[in-house]
Amino acid sequence: MSVSERPIPRGSIIDIKGDGPVVRPPGTERRIRYSFEHLLDAFAAFTALRDGSDRIVEFRLDYANERARAIAPPEPRSDIGDRSAKPLVQRHGQDLFDEFCHVVETGEPLFTQSVEYEDTAGDGDRITRAFEVRAERVGDGLAVVWRDVTRHVRVEAELERRNQELILIGEMVEYLQAAESSRGVFDIAASFCQRLFGTLSGGFFLQSESGAMVEAMSTWGDDGLGDRSFAPQRCWAIRRGKRHGSLTPDDSPRCLHAADDVRALLCIPLIVQGYETGLLVLADSGTPSISNTPPSSAASEALAVSVCEHLRLALANTRLRESLREQSIRDPLTGLFNLRYMEVTLEREISRAARSRKPVGLMMIDVDRFKEFNDAFGHAGGDALLRELGGLLHSVTRDGDAACRYGGDEFVVLLPETSLDVTQQRAEEIRRAAKRFSIALEGSVLSPVTLTIGVAVYPDHGANMNGLLLAADTAMYEAKHAGGDRVQIART
């Protein structure tokens, strides 16, 4: 059909074929209105209302279908044509109102998204409704379509939140793998959990070696966890060996270490290599969330379990590395530092002393008549003696000092920043203490022993490690030739 052959409207008559008028079917306007009323999307038509300077100040709602009225019912007016569009336009924010004005003024169509949130009493803002908004100018007004995409936007927001969690957990695992101590593991985990559980306060607790106490290592969020140190019996998770409580109020017994005003509490024990070593505690807090879709309680609990799994692996790996490190620097029989550690430490302390011009004290210790003792009580007796002596040296040395097994029945004690007089005094204390301690073997108390100790100090008796060791060793042998059981200062 050519342009000239198209139907020509003539009032209520339409010429379809060009050969004669046909009457417009009755009820067309009613059917169109019916179609608009039953659109699946919200549809509304507006006319711009302007002030004296021709600036748009409001929109008059000319028509809204049932879906549009469900979004925000218009304010009642005596004249339907005077009803304000404010519930539909400005309800979605000033930005949307400004964009509607832009459509009318420029004729550019609009395609945007409008999202409504609500504050859920401390859990952060949650998405309540979301719409795709399309608008086209019609005269001095516009026609608008709202499409409800709430479910789609919520899914996208949830995926984004989950993606943030996975990124944070992956980053946390990388740092956990590089942690050098159990304390470092807890500090790293707490820094990430503060971001993962933004709406919750929490903390990691470590059980003492004796198992008598559980103490907070790292915490985050509000100060509402309760006791920072408590007996294991006060926590149901530790007593039962599995997670206890919930992040929503429930009827389960409340752990006695929890604060009275905590609404909900979740405790998850950290079981490493079959032993309970720690505890993760999460409590209702009310701090801001990392996203506009804070996780549900069930999602947070699942996330907490996942974090604990990574933490268990990190603690196991850290303890293994600590054990290997200890084996590399400790003597397995006495528990003191070994020869290699002594050499490295002495060289470092002498270098530091050379810069600071401070002394370094050194003792060379030998057990008197050790061979006779070993022959009398066997190797088991000799080992018991060395273990007891190792415990004695460990107990009398200060932080910063280093008690080392030099080899056989010889020991070395390093005393950084210690003068000759103090080193000699400390040596006498060790010699006298050795004569007082008893050695038990298979229910019997073995004979006491005596020690001979040579004392030397850097830089008076040696300018380097070898010179200092030689000076102390020579003094010790001079004392043994003099009868033993004495402290001998090295010759200058």
N, C-alpha and C positions, 0 to 999 in steps of 0.2 A: 504494500500500500504506500503510495507516494504521500509527500507532505500535504498535498492538496486534497488527498483522499481521506485524511484522518477525520475522526468524528468532530463535529463542530458543536460546542455547547451553545444552546439558545434558551437561556433562562432555565426552566424546568424541563426543556426538551433537548434531546441529543440526537443529532443526525449521524447515524452510524455508518451507512453506506453512501451517503451523499445523494440518495434518491428520495428522501422523505423523512420527516421528523418522527422520532420515537419518544414516547413519554418516559421520563426518568422513573426507575422503579421506586415505588413508595417505601419509606422506612430506611433509606440509605444512611441518613445521618444517625438514626437510632442504632443501626447495626455497627457503624463506625465507633460510636460512643461505647457500645457494648464490647467491641473488640478491645478498645483501650482499657476499659474497666477490667478486663480479664487477661491483660498482658501479665506474663510471669514476672516481668521487671516493673519496678516503680517508674511511672511516667508523670511528669508535671509540666505545665506551661505557665510562664511568668511574664509579667509586664513590668518594665523598669519604672520606678517612681523617682522623680527628680526634684531637687530643690530649686530655689530661684536662680542659682548660678548654673543650672543644667547639670548638676552632679548627681549621680545615682546614689540615693540614700537608702533605698529599700526596694524590694520586689513584691509586687502584688501577685498572689496566687490566683490564676484564672481557671486552672483545671488541675486536678490530681486524681489519678485512678486509685483503685482500692489499695494496691501495693504501696503507693506513695503515701496515702493516708495512714497506712500501718506503720510506716517509718516514723512519722511524727504527725499526729493529727493536728490540723490547723486550728488556730484559736477561733472560737465561735464568733461570728459577726451576723448582724441582721441582714447584710447584703453579701451574698457569696462572692461577688466580684471584688469586695473590699477586704477579703481575708488576707492577712499578712503571710508572707512566705517565710518569715523568720524561723519557725520551727523546722522547716525543711532546709533552708539555706544556712543560716548562721548557727544552727545546731551543730553543723559539721565544721564550724570554725570560721574565723575571720578570713583565713586564707582562701577558703572555698568561695566566700562572698566576693572577695576581690577578684577571683578568677572569673566568676559569673559576670562581674562588671566588665572585665576585659573582653569577654566574648561579645557582649552587646556593643561595646565601643569600637572594637576592631573587626568584628565579624569572623575572627579566627575560632574554629571549633575547639572544644576542650575535651581532653581525655585524661583523667587523673584518678587517684584513689583517695578515699576518705575512710579513716580508721578511728573508731571510738574506743576509749579505754576506761577502765574503772579501777580505783584503788581498792584492793582487797584486804584491807585492815592489816597492813604490815607485810603482806606477801608480794608487794610490788604491783605495778600496773598490769592488768590482764586485758587482752583484746575482747571486747564485748560484741562489736559489729564492725564489718568492713564492707565497703561498697566501691565498685568501679563506677565512676561518674562520667557521663558523656553529655555534652551540651552543644547546641547549635543555635545561632541567632535566628529569631523569627520576628521581623519588624523591629520595634523598639522593646524587645523582650527576648525570651529564649525558651526552647524546649529542652527538657532535661530527662535523662534516663539514668536511674540508679540500679545497678545489678548487684545483688547480694553475693559477695565472695568471702563471707566470714570464714567458712570452713576451709577454703583454699588458703587464705591468709594465715589462719591459725596453724595449718599444717606447715606452711613455709616458715613461719616463726619458730615452730617446734623443731623443724629440721635445722634451722640456723642455730638455735640454742644447743642442740645435740652436736652440731658441727663445732661450736665453740668449746664444748666439753671435751670432745675428742682431741682437738688441737691442744687444749690445756693439759690433758692427761698425757698425750704424747710428749709434750715438752717436759712435764714433770718426770716421766720415766727416764728421759735423757739425763736430767740432773741427778735423779736417784742413782743411776748407774755410776755416776762419778763421785758420789758421796764417800767420804773416807771414814766415817764413824757413825754409830747409831744415832748420836745427837744430831749429826748433820742430816741424816735421813729424816728425822722428825721435823727439823726446822724447814727443810725443803718442802716436805709434804704439807706442812701447815701453811706456808706461803701460797701454795697453789689451792689448797682447800678453801682459803679465804675468798678466792675468786670463784671457785666451783660451787660453794655453798653460801652464796652471798646473802641469802635470807636467814641463815642459821649461824649461831655461834658454835664453836666446837674446840676440841683439843685432843692431843695425843698424850697418853699416860704410859709410863714405863714401870714395870714391876721390878723391885729391888732384887739383887741376887739371892738374898735370903728368903724372898717371897713374902716378907712381913708387911711391906708397904707398897702402895702404888702412888707414884708422884707425877705431876704434870710436867711434861717436857716442853711442849709448844702449844699455845692456844691462840684463838682468833675470835673476832666478833665481840659481842657484849659480854660483860663480866657476870654471866649468869649460869655458869656451869656448876657452881657449888664448891665442894672441897677440892683443893689442889693437891692434897695428900690424904690418903685414907687407907684403911685396911682392906685387903681383897674381899673379905666377907661382906663388905658394904655394897658390893656391886653384883647384881644378879647375873650379868653376862660372864663375869669371871667365875662365879660359883658354879654356873651351869655349863660353861665352856662353849657358849654359842650366843648369838646376838639376842638382845633383850630390849623390849620397849618398842616405841614407834614414834614417828614424827607427827602423828595425829593423836589427840588424847584418846587413851584406851583404858581398859580396866586392869591391865597387868600391874603387878606390884611395883612401886616406885623404888628405884635404887636409893639407898640411904645417903649416898654422897651427893645427890642432886640438890640444887637450891630449891627452896620452898615455892618460889614464884615461877618456876619453869613449867610451861604449859605442857610440853611434850619432850621426851628424852629418848634417845636411841644410843645404846652401847654395843659395840662390836669388839670382841676380844681379838687380839693379834696373836695368833698361834704360829710360832716359827719352829720348824723341825720337831713338831710334836709337843712343844712346851709353850704355855701361855707366857708371853713376855711383855705384853702391853695392851692398850685399850684405845679405841677411838670413841669419843663421846660427841654427839651432836645434840643441840638443844634448840628449841624455838627461840628465835631472836627478834626478827623484824627489821633487819638492816636491808638496804637496797639490793635488788637482784641484778644479775649481769645482763638481763635481757627483759623485753616486755612480755615474755612468756615464762615466768618463773616455773620451775618444774613442780610437778605434783609431789605429794609426800612419798608415794610409791616410787616415783622416778628418782627422788633424792636418796631414798633408802637403797635402791639398786646401785646408784652411783657410789654411795658410801661403801657398799660391799666390794665394788670394783676397785676403788681406791685402796681398800685394805689388802686386796689380793696383790696389787703392785707393791704395796708397802711390805708385805710379808716376804716377797721375793727380794726386795732391796735389802731388808734387814738380814736375811739369810746370806746374801752375797757379801754384805759388809762384814758380817761376823766371820765368814770364811776368809776374807782378805785380812781382817784383823788377826785371825788365828795364824795365817801363813806369815804375816809380818812379825808376830810375836815369836814364832818358831825360828825365823831368820835372825833374830837379834837376842833371843833368850837361850840360856842354858837349860836343857830339859830337866836336869836333876835338881838344881838348886833354885831355878826360877830367876836367877840373876842375869844381868846382861852378859853376853858372850864376848870372846876375845875380839872379834871383828867390830862389834859395836864399840868396845872400849877404845880401839885404835882410832876409829873415825871420830868419836866424841872427844878424845884427848887432843887430837890434832886441831879440831875446831875450837876447843876452849883455849888452847895455847895461842892460836891465831887471834882470837878475840881479846885475850889478855895482853897480847903484844900491842894492840890498838888502844886499849883502855888503860894500860900500865897498871893492871891489877894482878895479884898472884893467883896461882892455881896450886892447890894442895893435892898430894898423892900419897896413898898408903899402899905398901906391898905387904900382904898378910900371908903367913904360912902356918899350918897346923903343926905343932910340935909332936914328934914321934908318931906321925900318922901311920907309918908302915907297921909299927908295933901294934897300934890300935887295930889296924886292918887284919893283921895276922891273928890277933886275939879274938876278934868278933866276926871275922869273915868280911866278904865284900858287902853283905847286907848291912853289917854294922858300920862299915866305912861310908856307905851311901847314906845311912841314917844320920851320921855325923855331918856330912856335907850338906844335907838338906836342912838340918837344924841351924848350921852356921849360915846358910843362905838366908833363912828366915830371920836370923838375928841381924845380919847386915842390912837386910831390907827394912827392918823395923827402926833401926837407929839412923839411917840416912835421911837427909832432908830432901824436899822437893828441889830439883836442880842438881843434886848430887847423883853419882852413878856408881853402884856397887856391881862389880863384874867378877866372873870366874875367869881367872887368867889361865888356868890349866892345872889338872890334877888337884892337889890340895892347896893351891895358891890362889889368892884373891887380890883384886885391886879396887880401891875406892878413890874416886875422883871428887874433889871438892872445889868447884870454881869459886873464884874471888874469896879465897880463904888463906889467911896468913899462916906462917910456920907455927906460931904459938897455938893457934886454934886447931890446926891440923894435928899437932902433937897431943893436945888435950882430948880431941875426939878419938884418937888412936888408943889412948889410955882407957877411955870409957869402954871401947869395944873389947879391949884385952880383959878388963875386969868383968865385963858382962859375960864373956865366953866361959869364964871359970864358974859362973853361977848357974848356967842353964844345964838341964839334964837331958839325956838322950835315951829315948825309949825304943826298945826293939823286942817285939813279940812278948810284951808284958814284962820285960826286964828293963831295969835302968842301968845303962852302961856307965863306964867310968868317965868323969869329967876330963876336959882337955884344956890345954893352954895354947896361946897364940904368941907368935913373934911377929913384930910389925916394924917395917922400915918406912921412914917418913922422908919425903923430899918435896920441895916447893919450887915452882917456876917463878922467876928465872934464876933464883939463887943457886940451884943445884943442877940445872940443865936448861939449855937454850932451845931444845926441841923435844919431841916426844921420846925418841930413843935415848937421849941423854938423861931425861927425867926418870924414865923407867929404869935405866941402868943404875942411877944414883940410889933410888929407893931399893932396888934389888940388892945392891951391894951392902947397904945399911942393914937390910934384913938378915943377910947371911952373916954379917959381923955379929949381930945380936944373937943368932943361933949358935955361933961358935963360942959366944960368951955364956951360954947356958940356956938361952931361950926364955920364953915367958917375959918378954920385955919390949919396950919401944925404943928404937934407935933412930936418931936423926942422921941423915946423910952428911957426908963431909963436903965442905965447900971447896 
